[in-house]
Amino acid sequence: MTIHEFGSENERVVLLIHPSLVMWDYYEYVIPLLQDRYHLVIPALPGYDEDGPGDFTSVEEIAAELAGWLAAHGHTGIDCAYGCSMGGSVVARMLADGRVRIRSAIIDGGITPYQLPWVLTRLIAVRDFLMIYLGKLAGPRLIEKAFTSDEYSEEDLKYVEKVLKFISARTIWRTFDSCNNYEMPEEIRTDCPRIEYWYARTEEKARRWDIRYIRKHFPGAVFRVFEDFGHGGLAVLKPELLASEIERVTGG
């Protein structure tokens, strides 16, 4: 896993974990807004690293690898872990693992394990895989229509098309299978004092199971609802807002 760092001279560490179907540069508009105050750690997740070989592994493996990298580089505690969608799944698992002290965590539209019979989880994974794989074959507008209410520019759609071209079918399958079904302990114990779960108003229905899961397993979590963009749209469409919210949860 390739790790990109910005503002490494700063003491406070912020981990930014990207969603699926994009690369680490999903945060390109956010980086210049935060790198003067924070040490930004941005992994290029397996399967979504254009410069690195390999396929997506699993939420559990990625969470463990990130915790190991942070500890190896002297970061036994970090100021904020932010993850969007798939990235939010990794943050949730890192909180459950407790290998790194996370002082604040933001799970933005994060996917939590489905509490459903095995057969239904297989059917959902197959549905999601086919939708993305058809998008890989037919073009990114199918993805835009199926998964977001936001309007993206031609440049944004070309970016998605670029990612779809190089990610493998195995990465697509493992992404949805793992994000929907990753293992979590029955009783989660975390010393993180501030956990927030964010979602867009337009995805409130789609996130209802995730909201229920977070309420049950992270009972102290704060919920925030955002208007004017859809799932995963904050970093791209409202980078200034994302930067200011990270400053808020870390104390500025």
C-alpha positions in Angstrom: 0.0 0.0 0.0 1.4 3.4 -1.0 1.2 6.1 1.6 1.2 9.8 0.5 2.1 12.4 3.1 1.7 16.1 3.2 2.7 18.6 5.9 4.9 16.0 7.6 6.6 18.8 9.6 3.3 19.3 11.6 2.7 17.4 14.8 -1.1 16.7 14.5 -1.8 13.8 12.3 -5.0 13.4 10.1 -5.6 10.1 8.3 -7.8 10.5 5.1 -9.1 7.2 3.6 -10.7 7.4 0.2 -13.9 5.7 -1.0 -14.2 3.1 -3.8 -14.0 3.9 -7.5 -11.5 6.7 -6.9 -7.8 7.0 -6.0 -6.0 8.8 -3.2 -6.1 12.0 -5.1 -9.8 12.2 -4.4 -8.5 14.6 -1.7 -6.6 16.8 -4.0 -8.8 19.9 -3.3 -8.7 19.2 0.5 -4.9 18.8 0.8 -3.9 22.5 0.2 -6.5 23.6 2.8 -5.1 21.4 5.6 -1.4 20.7 5.0 -0.2 23.9 6.7 -1.7 22.8 10.0 -1.8 19.0 9.9 0.4 16.1 8.9 -1.9 14.4 6.3 -1.5 10.7 5.8 -3.4 9.5 2.7 -3.2 5.8 1.7 -3.7 4.6 -1.9 -5.7 1.6 -1.1 -4.9 -1.8 -2.7 -6.5 -2.2 -6.1 -7.0 1.5 -6.4 -3.3 2.4 -6.6 -2.5 3.2 -10.2 1.2 2.9 -9.5 1.0 -0.2 -7.4 0.2 -3.8 -8.4 -2.4 -5.9 -6.7 -6.1 -6.1 -6.0 -8.2 -4.9 -3.1 -7.7 -7.1 -0.1 -10.3 -6.6 2.7 -11.4 -4.0 5.2 -9.8 -6.0 8.0 -6.4 -6.3 6.3 -6.3 -2.7 5.3 -7.2 -1.5 8.8 -4.5 -3.7 10.2 -1.9 -2.5 7.7 -2.6 1.1 8.3 -2.4 0.7 12.0 0.9 -1.1 11.5 2.3 1.7 9.3 1.3 4.4 11.7 2.9 2.6 14.7 6.0 1.9 12.7 6.3 5.6 11.9 5.9 6.6 15.6 2.2 7.5 15.4 0.7 5.5 18.2 -2.1 8.1 18.4 -3.6 10.3 15.7 -5.8 13.4 15.9 -8.4 12.4 13.3 -9.3 9.5 11.1 -11.6 10.4 8.3 -13.0 7.9 5.9 -15.7 8.2 3.2 -17.9 5.3 2.2 -15.4 2.3 1.8 -12.9 4.5 3.8 -15.5 4.8 6.5 -15.6 1.1 6.8 -11.9 1.0 7.4 -12.2 3.7 10.1 -14.9 1.7 11.8 -12.7 -1.4 11.8 -9.7 0.6 13.1 -11.8 1.9 16.0 -12.8 -1.7 16.8 -9.2 -3.0 16.6 -7.9 -0.2 18.9 -4.3 -0.7 17.7 -3.9 3.1 17.3 -5.4 5.7 19.6 -7.7 7.8 17.5 -8.7 11.1 19.2 -11.5 11.9 16.7 -13.1 9.8 14.0 -15.4 10.8 11.2 -17.2 8.0 9.3 -18.7 9.8 6.3 -21.4 7.7 4.7 -19.5 4.7 5.9 -20.7 1.2 5.1 -21.2 -1.1 8.1 -21.6 -4.9 8.0 -25.0 -6.1 6.8 -26.9 -7.8 9.5 -28.6 -10.2 7.0 -28.7 -13.9 6.2 -25.7 -15.1 4.2 -27.7 -15.7 1.0 -29.1 -12.1 0.9 -25.6 -10.7 1.4 -24.4 -12.7 -1.6 -27.3 -11.4 -3.7 -26.5 -7.8 -2.7 -22.8 -8.2 -3.5 -23.6 -9.7 -6.9 -26.0 -6.8 -7.7 -23.4 -4.2 -6.7 -20.6 -6.0 -8.6 -22.7 -6.2 -11.8 -23.6 -2.5 -11.6 -20.0 -1.4 -11.3 -18.7 -4.0 -13.8 -21.3 -2.9 -16.4 -20.1 0.7 -15.7 -16.6 -0.4 -16.4 -17.8 -1.8 -19.8 -20.4 0.8 -20.7 -19.0 4.0 -19.2 -19.1 6.2 -16.1 -22.5 7.8 -16.7 -24.2 4.5 -15.7 -22.3 4.8 -12.3 -23.3 8.4 -11.9 -27.0 7.6 -12.6 -27.1 4.6 -10.3 -25.1 5.8 -7.3 -25.3 9.6 -6.8 -27.7 12.5 -7.1 -24.9 14.9 -7.8 -24.1 16.4 -11.2 -20.5 16.0 -12.1 -18.4 17.6 -14.8 -17.1 15.9 -17.9 -13.7 16.1 -16.3 -15.0 14.3 -13.2 -16.6 11.6 -15.3 -13.4 11.1 -17.3 -11.6 10.6 -14.0 -14.1 7.8 -13.0 -13.7 6.3 -16.4 -9.9 6.2 -15.9 -10.2 4.4 -12.5 -12.7 1.9 -13.9 -10.3 1.0 -16.7 -7.5 0.0 -14.5 -9.2 -1.6 -11.5 -9.8 -5.3 -11.8 -13.0 -7.4 -11.6 -11.5 -9.0 -8.5 -11.0 -5.6 -6.9 -14.6 -4.6 -7.7 -16.0 -7.9 -6.2 -13.8 -7.8 -3.1 -14.6 -4.1 -2.5 -18.4 -4.7 -2.2 -18.1 -8.2 -0.6 -15.8 -6.9 2.1 -17.4 -3.6 2.8 -20.8 -5.2 3.2 -19.6 -8.2 5.3 -16.4 -7.3 7.1 -16.0 -8.8 10.6 -16.5 -6.7 13.7 -16.6 -7.8 17.4 -20.0 -8.3 18.9 -19.1 -5.8 21.6 -17.0 -2.9 20.4 -14.8 -1.2 22.9 -13.0 2.0 21.8 -11.3 4.8 23.7 -12.0 7.3 21.0 -13.7 10.3 22.7 -15.3 11.8 19.6 -16.9 9.8 16.9 -19.2 11.3 14.2 -21.2 9.7 11.5 -22.0 11.9 8.6 -24.4 11.4 5.7 -26.1 13.5 3.0 -29.8 14.2 3.2 -30.2 12.6 -0.2 -28.8 9.3 1.0 -30.6 9.1 4.4 -32.8 6.2 3.3 -29.8 4.3 1.8 -27.8 4.7 5.0 -30.6 3.7 7.4 -29.0 0.3 8.3 -25.6 2.0 8.8 -27.1 4.6 11.1 -28.8 1.9 13.1 -25.6 0.0 13.4 -23.5 3.0 14.5 -26.2 3.9 17.1 -26.0 0.4 18.5 -22.3 -0.3 18.5 -20.9 3.3 18.9 -23.5 4.7 21.3 -21.7 8.0 21.9 -21.5 8.8 18.2 -22.8 12.2 17.0 -24.8 12.2 13.7 -24.5 15.1 11.2 -26.7 15.5 8.1 -25.4 17.6 5.2 -27.5 19.2 2.4 -26.7 20.0 -1.3 -24.7 17.0 -2.3 -24.9 13.2 -2.4 -23.0 10.2 -1.2 -19.2 10.8 -1.3 -19.6 14.3 -2.7 -18.1 16.4 0.2 -14.4 16.2 -0.7 -15.0 17.0 -4.4 -17.9 19.4 -4.3 -17.4 21.1 -0.8 -13.7 20.8 0.1 -13.7 23.9 2.1 -16.5 22.6 4.2 -14.7 19.3 4.8 -11.5 21.1 5.8 -13.4 23.3 8.3 -15.2 20.3 9.8 -12.0 18.4 10.3 -10.6 21.6 12.0 -13.7 21.6 14.2 -13.5 18.1 15.4 -9.7 18.4 16.1 -10.0 21.7 17.9 -8.7 23.9 15.1 
